[in-house]
Amino acid sequence: MPPMNATKLSLVFIGLAAIQNFFSPLRAQTPEWIWHDNKGRAPADNEVRFFRKAFMVDGALNKALLTAAGDDHVRIFLNGKQVLENDDWQKADAVDVTVEIKPGENVIAARGQNDASFAGFIAKLDLSLKGGNKGTVVTDTSWVSSDREAPGWEKPGFIAAGWTPSRSFGKLGAQPWGDVMAGAIVKGLGASKQATPAETLATLPGFKIELLRSAQLGEGSWVSLTVDNQGRLIVSPQGKEPMLRLKLKDGKIEQLEPLDSPVTGAMGLLYAFDSLYVNGRGPQGYHLYRLRDTDGNGHFGPPELVCKWNRGRGGDGEHGAHGIVLGQDKKLYIVCGNFVDVPDDLSPDSPHRHYADDIVLPRMEDGNGFGAGKKPPGGFVARLDPDGKNIELFAAGFRNTYDIDLSPDGELFGFDSDMEWDWGTPWYRPIRINHIVNGGDYGFREGTAKWPNWYPDSLPTTLDIGIGSPTGVKFGTGAKYPAKYQQAFYVMDWSYGRIIAIHLKSKGATYAGAFENFVAPKSLREAGPKATLNVTDLEFGKDGAMYFLTGGRGTQSGLYRVTYIGKEPTAIQMEAPAIRPAVKTRRQLEAFHGRQDSKAVEFAWPHLSDPDRWIRYAARIAIESQPVSQWKERALNETNPDGALTALLALARLGDKETQRDLLKALGRFPLDNLDEEQKLAKLRVIEVSFARQGRPADDLMKLAIEKLDRQYPAKTWPLNRELSQLLIYLEAPDMVAKTLDLLTTAQTQEEQLHYIISLRNLKSGWTMDQRRKYFSWFNRDRKSDRHPAETLKWFADVGRDYSDGASFPRFIGNIRKAATAALSDAERAELASIITGAPVTPKPPLVQRQFVKEWKMEDLLPDLDKVSRGRSFEKGKQAFNDAQCIACHRFGNEGGSVGPELGAASSKYTRRDILESIIEPSKVVSEQYQNTTLFLKDGEDVIGRIIDEDRGKVVVVTDPLKQTQREIQKSDVKERQASKLSPMPEGLVSILTKEEILDLLAYMESGGKANAAAFAGGK
């Protein structure tokens, strides 16, 4: 192989001033196998050669990782000190060399020795600077080499006179070596860059899990995955690191290369139409881009902007624009989280329209302000042409579905997130499997306005899973698995490290399902630390194996492979299942969604009475897509109860104020006593939507409504009492306070009690002082006796943790009490003062004043992290959690504040090192859920805090989270706003603790508050 041209530059500058030049082109970051040029001769047996390269570090260094392999032996030196030795060309070694690199000029040098045949070595030095910039020094022809050892050759200041440019024999992955850096074992100061070992994971009988590669420094934290047309995996980190392309052979990584593209940070990838579609961060912001290799050289050309998100502001963030899938209609389906606004240029044929909160009592925003001010439709699925044209709103009402996929019969499914801060409230909705259909509304609304499953203007969950953080999903179509698992829908839970297999079965026009854990940590349900498995995305390769990623929020990433090695047949099923009659009917109705058609009303009308809720829903959307004048009278005169209630729901949504009297009169033909529970709930919902959209009815209608509804209250079931109480409180019906307080007394769970408490908060009339006392006394009750639904407790047990209220629960309680107090007269407020200000029975632990011990650094504690696993003190760890003020900001069990993340399951999400790093360096990774915003005012003042409310005219900011100090700022006074890079959590909180106390603190956090965890065995 002829020698390559050598660069004359021997210095690589890595810093703020030169970072752009350093990274262009990104292909230069791929290391190459190099050796001395030998003046064109082949390497001789047992020959020894010497290599060096100088580089500059301009800026504060955060981390440095060196990875290298030698054919047959290599010794690597940094600034004269040997730091790595490798004698196995088939597998590289890696070492943390942060302490060996200094600001300014540095020298990396190598001594290579060949035994026989091929000769060479390969190395990569990944540098991470404080502030987020990164750089890489790699072996290439810019290294100089010599066949003679000279004094000081490995040190700075050496004059390399007579040394010649090295010769390259190919990039990482080239033959005969392959990708020797895959799975390199990191040595040194507790700096493990190994993903969770496969041996610590459990799967089903007959399946096998392998760890193929651990992400190394500079490769980022992986969150998105797809397969291209050649069967190669494309992986995207969450940060600014380049995407990676991995070539596979026999289930192993044959080659890995970074992609030369300015688009990074993808949270959605799809290879289709000879293009890579990316929801990622590109030249014009975070939008949908298309990358194409137009000249066939294996590299993508400039990105094409396909679709802008958030009116051009961008759809980045964990609640932004996510997964992309290709539909059977050859259109793109893209799911976006609840922080992405619906595009302005929607097609007039969009099937999902006419959305609103549709509640009669005022919604209360999240207690911590997350999503405050956000209006419907919530998260959504957009459908668009491959070139980005004809964008339609396909379905909505999700919180934050990260990914979607098509079943073998062409039906769309997703895995929606919960709002974990709502735990313990009646508006909490668990993580759920949704069958996503044309025009569907799935009922997510912000704050307390979330819809229950029974609202007929929404579609219910297919299957509730419990608690967790949904990420990637994929059907097993094409897997070399037994038939049951080829047909399964695989969904990922980031928080608890689960890949869950969903087994769907037909149910009319939709599906029902059951689930089982397919992959999970063996320690999932054990007390104490868990094996961290932050699953983010998955695909099935051309070989029929599952490939999945771990990572996210800066955590360690890995690529895993799951194969079937059992004895059941694994022949791939090629034929799509036959379309069921109910599904066919539903699809025929969906063809009318969003467009006017003279045949729509006649075709759809009989289906408004169908016993299948999904068909009734599709029929209603079909008639709502036609002018109201075409079907109004028919709706008012329909005699079938199901048909009438469905048609009148459409009229409540689209009819004007003048329609309300006729609508309520038509409802009177269907007395509640003559309806089953589903129909009763449907009728109550029609009334609520009418009141929400068409306003309060005339006095005579209101009187009649009170009379008829009051007879039914209280009812025998919780759903009916929920709906009746809201309507009657809205109508200010007599005796509402007494009846509702009686229900409060007999309610079986905290969740039911809270519904009655929040519903009564704004009711000003109809109270006696004794009733006021009873109401406010609820806030001061002993909560140890509170109960929760059995299903809720099971969800927590499924992931090995005890129940706890959500992070927003205390703030909701405080805000409800505040609103109820505001509804009192001055005299009532004075008489009830002692009860209103009464403290909960369970007190917070006192804050202990401690003396300064040390300003702890990571390097002070990393060598002792193994000691956290044994001989620790539960009581001292708990005390440290209080003394370091962790309890003031973080929920832990049912105690603590709500400023920062809930920590009851920290060890399920983060490694021990991750947890320590978040304590010592809290601003290194800040989730958008806890991110402050800096408002730059026109008068020169900067205001920093968390936005908890916002409308067209003002922004409300919490500037002191512990004291809950709020400030209202007019938008007209704001010049600019920026997300703050600093964590609300200050540094140095553990500077009052000794090393042993910090280790006890880590053990306490890993235990989830369980004193029987193994770490405390034998402890004091």
Secondary structure as GFF3:
##gff-version 3
##sequence-region A 1 1020
A	DSSP	beta_strand	11	15	.	.	.	ID=ss1
A	DSSP	alpha_helix	19	23	.	.	.	ID=ss2
A	DSSP	three_ten_helix	26	29	.	.	.	ID=ss3
A	DSSP	beta_strand	32	35	.	.	.	ID=ss4
A	DSSP	three_ten_helix	38	40	.	.	.	ID=ss5
A	DSSP	beta_strand	48	58	.	.	.	ID=ss6
A	DSSP	beta_strand	61	71	.	.	.	ID=ss7
A	DSSP	beta_strand	73	78	.	.	.	ID=ss8
A	DSSP	beta_strand	81	86	.	.	.	ID=ss9
A	DSSP	beta_strand	93	96	.	.	.	ID=ss10
A	DSSP	three_ten_helix	98	100	.	.	.	ID=ss11
A	DSSP	beta_strand	104	113	.	.	.	ID=ss12
A	DSSP	beta_strand	120	129	.	.	.	ID=ss13
A	DSSP	beta_strand	134	138	.	.	.	ID=ss14
A	DSSP	beta_strand	144	146	.	.	.	ID=ss15
A	DSSP	beta_strand	164	165	.	.	.	ID=ss16
A	DSSP	beta_strand	167	171	.	.	.	ID=ss17
A	DSSP	beta_strand	185	187	.	.	.	ID=ss18
A	DSSP	three_ten_helix	198	200	.	.	.	ID=ss19
A	DSSP	beta_strand	201	203	.	.	.	ID=ss20
A	DSSP	beta_strand	207	214	.	.	.	ID=ss21
A	DSSP	beta_strand	222	227	.	.	.	ID=ss22
A	DSSP	beta_strand	233	237	.	.	.	ID=ss23
A	DSSP	beta_strand	244	249	.	.	.	ID=ss24
A	DSSP	beta_strand	252	258	.	.	.	ID=ss25
A	DSSP	beta_strand	264	272	.	.	.	ID=ss26
A	DSSP	beta_strand	275	282	.	.	.	ID=ss27
A	DSSP	beta_strand	285	291	.	.	.	ID=ss28
A	DSSP	beta_strand	304	307	.	.	.	ID=ss29
A	DSSP	three_ten_helix	310	312	.	.	.	ID=ss30
A	DSSP	beta_strand	321	326	.	.	.	ID=ss31
A	DSSP	beta_strand	332	336	.	.	.	ID=ss32
A	DSSP	beta_strand	379	384	.	.	.	ID=ss33
A	DSSP	beta_strand	392	398	.	.	.	ID=ss34
A	DSSP	beta_strand	404	406	.	.	.	ID=ss35
A	DSSP	beta_strand	412	416	.	.	.	ID=ss36
A	DSSP	three_ten_helix	420	422	.	.	.	ID=ss37
A	DSSP	beta_strand	431	436	.	.	.	ID=ss38
A	DSSP	three_ten_helix	447	449	.	.	.	ID=ss39
A	DSSP	beta_strand	463	466	.	.	.	ID=ss40
A	DSSP	beta_strand	470	475	.	.	.	ID=ss41
A	DSSP	alpha_helix	483	486	.	.	.	ID=ss42
A	DSSP	beta_strand	489	493	.	.	.	ID=ss43
A	DSSP	beta_strand	498	507	.	.	.	ID=ss44
A	DSSP	beta_strand	510	521	.	.	.	ID=ss45
A	DSSP	beta_strand	535	540	.	.	.	ID=ss46
A	DSSP	beta_strand	546	550	.	.	.	ID=ss47
A	DSSP	beta_strand	558	564	.	.	.	ID=ss48
A	DSSP	alpha_helix	581	590	.	.	.	ID=ss49
A	DSSP	alpha_helix	600	604	.	.	.	ID=ss50
A	DSSP	three_ten_helix	605	609	.	.	.	ID=ss51
A	DSSP	alpha_helix	613	624	.	.	.	ID=ss52
A	DSSP	three_ten_helix	628	630	.	.	.	ID=ss53
A	DSSP	alpha_helix	632	637	.	.	.	ID=ss54
A	DSSP	alpha_helix	641	654	.	.	.	ID=ss55
A	DSSP	three_ten_helix	657	659	.	.	.	ID=ss56
A	DSSP	alpha_helix	660	667	.	.	.	ID=ss57
A	DSSP	three_ten_helix	672	674	.	.	.	ID=ss58
A	DSSP	alpha_helix	677	694	.	.	.	ID=ss59
A	DSSP	alpha_helix	699	712	.	.	.	ID=ss60
A	DSSP	alpha_helix	718	730	.	.	.	ID=ss61
A	DSSP	alpha_helix	736	746	.	.	.	ID=ss62
A	DSSP	alpha_helix	750	760	.	.	.	ID=ss63
A	DSSP	alpha_helix	769	777	.	.	.	ID=ss64
A	DSSP	three_ten_helix	778	780	.	.	.	ID=ss65
A	DSSP	three_ten_helix	783	785	.	.	.	ID=ss66
A	DSSP	alpha_helix	790	798	.	.	.	ID=ss67
A	DSSP	alpha_helix	809	822	.	.	.	ID=ss68
A	DSSP	alpha_helix	826	831	.	.	.	ID=ss69
A	DSSP	alpha_helix	833	836	.	.	.	ID=ss70
A	DSSP	alpha_helix	858	861	.	.	.	ID=ss71
A	DSSP	three_ten_helix	862	869	.	.	.	ID=ss72
A	DSSP	alpha_helix	874	883	.	.	.	ID=ss73
A	DSSP	alpha_helix	886	889	.	.	.	ID=ss74
A	DSSP	alpha_helix	906	909	.	.	.	ID=ss75
A	DSSP	alpha_helix	912	920	.	.	.	ID=ss76
A	DSSP	three_ten_helix	928	930	.	.	.	ID=ss77
A	DSSP	beta_strand	933	937	.	.	.	ID=ss78
A	DSSP	beta_strand	942	950	.	.	.	ID=ss79
A	DSSP	beta_strand	954	960	.	.	.	ID=ss80
A	DSSP	beta_strand	965	970	.	.	.	ID=ss81
A	DSSP	three_ten_helix	971	973	.	.	.	ID=ss82
A	DSSP	beta_strand	974	979	.	.	.	ID=ss83
A	DSSP	three_ten_helix	989	992	.	.	.	ID=ss84
A	DSSP	alpha_helix	995	1007	.	.	.	ID=ss85
A	DSSP	three_ten_helix	1014	1016	.	.	.	ID=ss86
###
